[in-house]
Amino acid sequence: MLSNNTVAIIKSTVPVLEVHGLAITKRFYEMLFASHPELLHIFNHANQKQGRQQTALANTVYAAALHIDRLPDILPVVKQIAHKHRSLGVKVEHYPIVGHHLLQAIKDVLGDAATDDILQAWGEAYGVIADVFISVEAEMYEEAKRQSGGWDGWRAFTVEKIVEESDVITSFYFVPQDGGALALYEAGQYISVKLDIPGEKYTHIRQYSLSDKSGNPYYRITIKRENTLQDRPAGIASVYLHEQIQQGDALWLSAPAGDFTLNTNDDQPLVLLSGGVGITPMLSMLHTALEQQPGREIAFIHAAQNGNVHAMKQEVEALQNRHQHLKVYYVYNQPNIRDREQQAFHKEGYVDLAWLQSVVASPDSRFYFCGPVPFMKTVYGMLNEWGVAADHISYEFFGPSGSLTAESEA
């Protein structure tokens, strides 16, 4: 329990963190990896280079300071991060290392403004916050291990099948090498894949959504090959998986994790919106809802550039043919000649509110969405403009969490 004085000091640093939070987290990671390069086996290097991890940590530190007198308010954020930590293999012994370098980063960035009282208060606060994370993650590790078909850490799987879903997206089917049972999972969850890539000094761990329903004798993940763009290098992990991994190869997977999950106890109309490879958790939710809630009204809306990069189309349409309560809509922003000839899409351009209201009857529906950040910002803005209640909106970032508000870039 923090003293009133400690709480007051932490709260007094909120304005400072709002201004200098990102500088602090950048400095933190510099020192952390310089002193403990072995942690580069855990962290996503691409997110580091793009600044997404630093921004996410800065937002978390800011939220912790803001809510230091009512930490239960940030428990949902703690659980979201804890899912990722468990999936990556973050352990209790990592927390003192992080705490030491975080305090040092605060001191380095703030200079004389980081008084002994402030550093002591933040040291105490970090200890309390770390204990919350450690407790939550301990429960998650234990749950992953004790469930039927579950395991702790990493488990060897064999690539049973590889299916090309579009010009840039491929599905990988995994079965456990030990022949044992597979842990069940909730629709929307992900697994981590650990890759030792030839020529790379450090292990690369990536988290990919499970793209099928639970209960199958395999896990399926569906991955977009991230090619080089003007402002972004090619994705090391996705290129390696697409170019090098073959049927019969072995990879190490973590048990399913994640808090972006479908509520199957809710029978209100369901709207699943996806952009690009964001279709993956939506497809898991679609399969699950159709199986467990066969009478639920569902609108499945997918946005893609065109038919060449539209993944899983035949799979979705096969489901549509079998379920009268499922309505499917496609939005292409750059349809090709074949798309036009085959009338393969329902709207040209982008999803907008007027069109969304024409295919979704009520803002009282339950909305789940995932895709590129610009797509997600657009959808989030539309739903807010329509007056959709906050607890009717669920979404997932691929990678560190960001902001969908207009003022902040994720």
C-alpha positions as CSV (number, residue, x, y, z in Angstrom):
1,M,0.0,0.0,0.0
2,L,1.4,3.4,-1.0
3,S,1.5,6.2,1.4
4,N,-0.5,9.4,0.8
5,N,2.7,11.3,0.3
6,T,4.0,8.8,-2.3
7,V,0.7,9.0,-4.2
8,A,0.8,12.8,-4.1
9,I,4.3,12.8,-5.5
10,I,3.5,10.4,-8.3
11,K,0.4,12.4,-9.2
12,S,2.5,15.5,-9.4
13,T,4.6,13.9,-12.1
14,V,1.7,13.3,-14.5
15,P,2.1,16.6,-16.4
16,V,5.9,15.9,-16.8
17,L,5.2,12.4,-18.1
18,E,2.7,13.8,-20.6
19,V,5.5,15.9,-22.1
20,H,8.6,13.7,-21.5
21,G,7.1,10.2,-21.3
22,L,8.2,9.1,-24.8
23,A,11.8,10.4,-24.2
24,I,11.9,8.4,-21.0
25,T,10.8,5.2,-22.6
26,K,13.2,5.6,-25.5
27,R,16.1,6.1,-23.1
28,F,14.8,3.2,-21.0
29,Y,15.0,0.7,-23.9
30,E,18.4,2.0,-24.9
31,M,19.9,1.3,-21.5
32,L,17.9,-2.0,-21.0
33,F,19.2,-3.6,-24.2
34,A,22.7,-2.2,-23.7
35,S,22.9,-3.9,-20.2
36,H,20.8,-7.0,-21.0
37,P,21.0,-7.8,-24.7
38,E,19.6,-11.2,-24.0
39,L,16.2,-9.6,-23.6
40,L,16.3,-8.9,-27.4
41,H,15.3,-12.6,-27.6
42,I,11.9,-11.6,-26.3
43,F,11.2,-8.1,-27.6
44,N,9.9,-7.4,-31.1
45,H,12.7,-5.6,-32.9
46,A,10.4,-4.1,-35.6
47,N,8.2,-2.5,-33.0
48,Q,11.3,-1.1,-31.4
49,K,12.5,0.4,-34.7
50,Q,9.1,1.9,-35.5
51,G,8.7,3.4,-32.0
52,R,5.5,1.5,-31.3
53,Q,6.8,-0.2,-28.2
54,Q,8.2,3.0,-26.7
55,T,4.9,4.8,-27.3
56,A,2.9,1.9,-25.7
57,L,5.1,1.9,-22.6
58,A,4.9,5.7,-22.3
59,N,1.1,5.5,-22.4
60,T,1.2,2.7,-19.8
61,V,3.5,4.6,-17.4
62,Y,1.3,7.7,-17.9
63,A,-1.9,5.8,-17.1
64,A,-0.3,4.2,-14.0
65,A,0.7,7.7,-12.7
66,L,-2.7,9.1,-13.4
67,H,-4.5,6.2,-11.7
68,I,-1.9,5.5,-8.9
69,D,-4.6,6.1,-6.2
70,R,-7.0,3.7,-7.9
71,L,-5.0,1.0,-9.6
72,P,-8.0,-1.3,-10.1
73,D,-9.1,1.2,-12.8
74,I,-6.2,0.1,-15.0
75,L,-6.6,-3.7,-14.4
76,P,-8.0,-4.2,-17.9
77,V,-4.8,-2.7,-19.3
78,V,-2.7,-4.8,-17.0
79,K,-4.5,-8.0,-18.1
80,Q,-4.1,-7.1,-21.8
81,I,-0.3,-6.6,-21.3
82,A,0.0,-9.6,-19.0
83,H,-1.5,-11.8,-21.8
84,K,1.3,-10.7,-24.1
85,H,3.9,-11.1,-21.4
86,R,2.8,-14.7,-20.7
87,S,2.8,-15.5,-24.4
88,L,6.3,-14.1,-24.8
89,G,7.7,-15.7,-21.7
90,V,8.3,-12.7,-19.5
91,K,9.3,-13.9,-16.0
92,V,9.4,-12.6,-12.4
93,E,13.1,-12.1,-12.6
94,H,12.7,-9.6,-15.4
95,Y,10.8,-7.0,-13.3
96,P,13.7,-5.8,-11.1
97,I,15.8,-5.3,-14.2
98,V,13.0,-3.2,-15.8
99,G,12.4,-1.2,-12.6
100,H,16.1,-0.3,-12.3
101,H,16.4,1.0,-15.8
102,L,13.1,2.8,-15.8
103,L,14.2,4.8,-12.8
104,Q,17.5,5.5,-14.4
105,A,15.8,6.7,-17.5
106,I,13.6,9.0,-15.5
107,K,16.7,10.4,-13.9
108,D,18.6,10.8,-17.2
109,V,15.8,12.5,-19.0
110,L,14.5,14.8,-16.3
111,G,17.9,15.7,-14.8
112,D,17.8,17.8,-11.7
113,A,14.0,17.8,-11.8
114,A,14.1,14.1,-10.9
115,T,14.6,14.7,-7.2
116,D,15.4,12.0,-4.7
117,D,11.8,12.2,-3.4
118,I,10.4,11.6,-6.9
119,L,12.8,8.7,-7.6
120,Q,12.0,7.1,-4.3
121,A,8.2,7.5,-4.9
122,W,8.5,6.0,-8.3
123,G,10.6,3.2,-7.0
124,E,7.8,2.4,-4.4
125,A,5.1,2.8,-7.0
126,Y,6.9,0.5,-9.5
127,G,7.2,-2.2,-6.9
128,V,3.4,-2.1,-6.3
129,I,2.6,-2.1,-10.0
130,A,5.1,-4.9,-10.7
131,D,3.5,-7.0,-8.0
132,V,0.2,-6.6,-9.7
133,F,1.6,-7.7,-13.0
134,I,3.5,-10.6,-11.4
135,S,0.4,-11.8,-9.6
136,V,-1.8,-11.7,-12.7
137,E,0.8,-13.3,-14.9
138,A,1.4,-16.1,-12.4
139,E,-2.3,-17.0,-12.6
140,M,-2.1,-16.9,-16.4
141,Y,1.0,-19.2,-16.5
142,E,-0.7,-21.6,-14.2
143,E,-4.0,-21.6,-16.2
144,A,-2.2,-22.2,-19.5
145,K,-0.3,-25.1,-17.9
146,R,-3.1,-26.9,-16.1
147,Q,-5.9,-26.7,-18.7
148,S,-6.5,-29.8,-20.8
149,G,-3.9,-29.9,-23.6
150,G,-2.2,-26.9,-22.1
151,W,1.5,-26.3,-21.6
152,D,4.0,-23.9,-20.0
153,G,6.5,-22.1,-22.1
154,W,7.2,-23.4,-25.6
155,R,6.0,-26.5,-27.3
156,A,7.2,-28.1,-30.5
157,F,4.7,-28.2,-33.4
158,T,4.9,-29.5,-36.9
159,V,3.7,-27.6,-39.9
160,E,1.0,-30.0,-41.2
161,K,-0.2,-27.9,-44.2
162,I,0.4,-24.5,-45.9
163,V,-2.3,-22.8,-47.9
164,E,-1.9,-19.7,-50.0
165,E,-4.9,-17.6,-49.3
166,S,-4.1,-14.6,-51.6
167,D,-1.1,-13.0,-53.3
168,V,0.3,-11.9,-50.0
169,I,-1.5,-14.0,-47.3
170,T,-0.8,-17.6,-46.3
171,S,-2.2,-20.0,-43.7
172,F,-0.1,-22.3,-41.7
173,Y,-1.6,-25.4,-39.9
174,F,0.2,-26.8,-36.9
175,V,-0.1,-30.0,-35.0
176,P,1.8,-30.9,-31.8
177,Q,4.9,-33.0,-32.3
178,D,4.2,-35.0,-29.1
179,G,0.8,-36.1,-30.5
180,G,-0.9,-34.8,-27.4
181,A,-4.1,-32.8,-27.0
182,L,-4.5,-29.2,-28.0
183,A,-5.6,-26.5,-25.5
184,L,-8.9,-24.9,-26.4
185,Y,-8.9,-21.1,-26.9
186,E,-11.4,-18.3,-27.2
187,A,-12.2,-16.8,-30.6
188,G,-9.9,-13.8,-31.1
189,Q,-6.9,-15.1,-29.2
190,Y,-3.4,-15.5,-30.6
191,I,-0.3,-17.7,-30.2
192,S,3.3,-16.7,-30.2
193,V,5.7,-18.3,-32.7
194,K,9.4,-18.4,-31.8
195,L,11.8,-18.3,-34.8
196,D,15.5,-18.8,-34.9
197,I,16.2,-17.3,-38.3
198,P,19.6,-18.1,-40.0
199,G,21.8,-15.0,-40.0
200,E,19.9,-13.3,-37.2
201,K,21.7,-12.8,-33.9
202,Y,18.6,-12.9,-31.8
203,T,15.4,-15.0,-31.6
204,H,12.3,-13.4,-33.2
205,I,9.0,-14.0,-31.5
206,R,5.8,-12.9,-33.2
207,Q,2.2,-13.1,-32.1
208,Y,-0.4,-14.2,-34.7
209,S,-4.2,-14.5,-34.3
210,L,-5.7,-18.0,-34.5
211,S,-7.9,-17.9,-37.6
212,D,-10.2,-20.8,-37.1
213,K,-12.5,-22.0,-34.3
214,S,-11.3,-23.8,-31.3
215,G,-11.6,-27.6,-31.0
216,N,-9.9,-28.6,-34.3
217,P,-7.0,-31.1,-34.2
218,Y,-4.7,-28.2,-35.4
219,Y,-4.0,-24.6,-34.8
220,R,-4.2,-22.3,-37.8
221,I,-2.6,-18.9,-38.2
222,T,-2.8,-16.7,-41.3
223,I,0.0,-14.4,-42.0
224,K,0.5,-11.5,-44.4
225,R,3.9,-11.2,-46.0
226,E,5.1,-7.7,-45.0
227,N,7.1,-6.5,-48.0
228,T,9.5,-3.5,-48.0
229,L,7.7,-0.2,-48.2
230,Q,9.1,3.3,-48.5
231,D,8.9,4.0,-44.8
232,R,9.2,0.4,-43.5
233,P,11.6,-2.5,-44.1
234,A,10.3,-6.0,-44.9
235,G,9.0,-8.0,-42.1
236,I,11.8,-10.4,-41.1
237,A,9.5,-13.0,-39.5
238,S,6.7,-12.9,-42.1
239,V,9.2,-13.1,-45.1
240,Y,11.0,-16.0,-43.4
241,L,7.7,-17.9,-42.8
242,H,6.5,-17.3,-46.4
243,E,9.8,-18.1,-48.1
244,Q,11.6,-20.7,-45.9
245,I,9.1,-22.7,-43.8
246,Q,7.8,-25.8,-45.5
247,Q,5.4,-28.6,-44.7
248,G,6.9,-30.9,-42.1
249,D,9.1,-28.2,-40.5
250,A,9.1,-27.8,-36.7
251,L,8.4,-24.5,-34.9
252,W,7.9,-23.6,-31.2
253,L,4.6,-22.2,-30.1
254,S,3.2,-20.7,-26.9
255,A,-0.2,-21.6,-25.6
256,P,-3.1,-19.3,-26.8
257,A,-3.5,-15.9,-25.1
258,G,-5.2,-12.6,-25.5
259,D,-8.2,-10.6,-24.1
260,F,-9.8,-9.6,-27.5
261,T,-12.4,-12.4,-27.4
262,L,-16.0,-12.9,-28.6
263,N,-18.7,-12.8,-26.0
264,T,-20.9,-15.8,-26.9
265,N,-23.3,-15.0,-24.0
266,D,-24.5,-11.9,-25.9
267,D,-27.3,-12.6,-28.4
268,Q,-27.5,-9.0,-29.9
269,P,-26.7,-8.7,-33.6
270,L,-23.0,-9.1,-34.2
271,V,-20.9,-7.0,-36.6
272,L,-17.4,-8.2,-37.6
273,L,-15.4,-5.6,-39.5
274,S,-11.9,-6.3,-40.8
275,G,-9.3,-4.7,-43.1
276,G,-6.6,-6.7,-44.8
277,V,-5.1,-9.4,-42.7
278,G,-7.2,-8.1,-39.8
279,I,-9.6,-10.7,-41.0
280,T,-7.9,-13.4,-39.0
281,P,-9.4,-12.9,-35.5
282,M,-12.7,-12.0,-37.2
283,L,-12.8,-15.3,-39.0
284,S,-12.2,-17.2,-35.8
285,M,-15.1,-15.2,-34.2
286,L,-17.3,-15.9,-37.2
287,H,-16.8,-19.7,-37.1
288,T,-17.3,-19.7,-33.4
289,A,-20.5,-17.6,-33.4
290,L,-22.1,-19.7,-36.2
291,E,-21.3,-22.9,-34.3
292,Q,-22.3,-21.7,-30.8
293,Q,-25.0,-19.2,-31.7
294,P,-26.6,-20.4,-34.9
295,G,-29.6,-18.0,-34.7
296,R,-27.6,-14.9,-34.1
297,E,-27.8,-12.2,-36.7
298,I,-24.2,-11.5,-38.1
299,A,-22.9,-9.0,-40.5
300,F,-19.4,-9.8,-41.8
301,I,-17.7,-6.8,-43.5
302,H,-14.3,-7.1,-45.0
303,A,-12.3,-4.3,-46.7
304,A,-9.4,-5.1,-49.1
305,Q,-7.5,-3.4,-51.9
306,N,-8.9,-5.9,-54.4
307,G,-9.6,-9.5,-55.0
308,N,-5.9,-10.4,-55.5
309,V,-5.2,-9.7,-51.8
310,H,-8.6,-10.7,-50.4
311,A,-7.9,-13.8,-48.2
312,M,-10.3,-16.5,-47.1
313,K,-13.1,-15.4,-49.5
314,Q,-14.2,-18.9,-50.5
315,E,-14.2,-20.0,-46.8
316,V,-16.5,-17.1,-45.8
317,E,-18.9,-17.6,-48.7
318,A,-19.2,-21.3,-47.9
319,L,-20.3,-20.3,-44.5
320,Q,-22.7,-17.7,-45.9
321,N,-24.3,-20.4,-48.1
322,R,-25.0,-22.6,-45.0
323,H,-26.3,-19.9,-42.6
324,Q,-29.2,-17.7,-43.4
325,H,-28.5,-15.3,-40.5
326,L,-25.1,-14.4,-41.9
327,K,-24.8,-11.4,-44.3
328,V,-21.4,-10.8,-46.0
329,Y,-20.2,-7.6,-47.5
330,Y,-16.9,-6.7,-49.3
331,V,-15.4,-3.3,-49.8
332,Y,-12.6,-2.8,-52.4
333,N,-10.8,0.5,-52.7
334,Q,-8.9,-0.5,-55.9
335,P,-10.9,-3.2,-57.6
336,N,-9.4,-4.7,-60.7
337,I,-11.1,-5.6,-64.0
338,R,-11.9,-9.2,-62.9
339,D,-13.4,-7.9,-59.6
340,R,-15.8,-5.7,-61.7
341,E,-16.6,-8.4,-64.2
342,Q,-17.4,-10.9,-61.4
343,Q,-19.2,-8.3,-59.2
344,A,-16.9,-9.5,-56.5
345,F,-17.5,-6.6,-54.1
346,H,-20.4,-4.6,-52.7
347,K,-18.8,-1.1,-52.4
348,E,-16.0,0.6,-54.1
349,G,-13.8,2.9,-52.0
350,Y,-13.8,2.8,-48.2
351,V,-16.2,1.9,-45.4
352,D,-18.2,5.0,-44.5
353,L,-20.9,5.7,-41.9
354,A,-23.8,6.1,-44.4
355,W,-23.0,2.8,-46.1
356,L,-22.4,1.0,-42.7
357,Q,-25.8,2.2,-41.6
358,S,-27.4,0.9,-44.8
359,V,-26.1,-2.7,-44.1
360,V,-26.3,-2.7,-40.2
361,A,-29.7,-2.0,-38.8
362,S,-28.9,-0.8,-35.3
363,P,-26.2,0.9,-33.3
364,D,-27.2,-1.5,-30.5
365,S,-25.3,-4.2,-32.4
366,R,-22.1,-5.5,-31.0
367,F,-19.1,-4.4,-33.0
368,Y,-15.7,-6.1,-33.3
369,F,-13.0,-4.8,-35.6
370,C,-9.4,-5.3,-36.5
371,G,-7.1,-4.2,-39.3
372,P,-4.5,-1.5,-40.2
373,V,-4.5,1.4,-37.8
374,P,-5.9,3.9,-40.3
375,F,-8.8,1.5,-41.0
376,M,-9.4,1.1,-37.2
377,K,-9.4,4.8,-36.6
378,T,-12.0,5.3,-39.3
379,V,-14.2,2.6,-38.0
380,Y,-13.8,3.8,-34.4
381,G,-14.7,7.4,-35.4
382,M,-17.8,6.2,-37.3
383,L,-19.1,4.2,-34.4
384,N,-18.7,7.1,-32.1
385,E,-20.4,9.4,-34.5
386,W,-23.3,6.9,-34.7
387,G,-23.6,6.9,-31.0
388,V,-22.6,3.3,-30.4
389,A,-22.1,2.6,-26.7
390,A,-18.4,2.2,-25.6
391,D,-19.1,-1.3,-24.2
392,H,-20.5,-2.4,-27.6
393,I,-17.2,-1.7,-29.3
394,S,-14.2,-4.1,-29.2
395,Y,-11.0,-4.0,-31.2
396,E,-7.5,-5.4,-31.4
397,F,-4.2,-3.9,-32.3
398,F,-1.6,-6.1,-34.1
399,G,1.4,-5.3,-32.0
400,P,1.6,-2.8,-29.1
401,S,-1.6,-1.0,-28.2
402,G,-2.1,2.5,-29.5
403,S,-4.7,5.2,-29.7
404,L,-7.7,5.4,-32.1
405,T,-8.4,9.0,-31.3
406,A,-7.9,11.6,-34.0
407,E,-5.4,13.6,-31.9
408,S,-2.9,10.7,-31.4
409,E,-1.0,8.5,-33.8
410,A,-0.9,4.9,-32.9
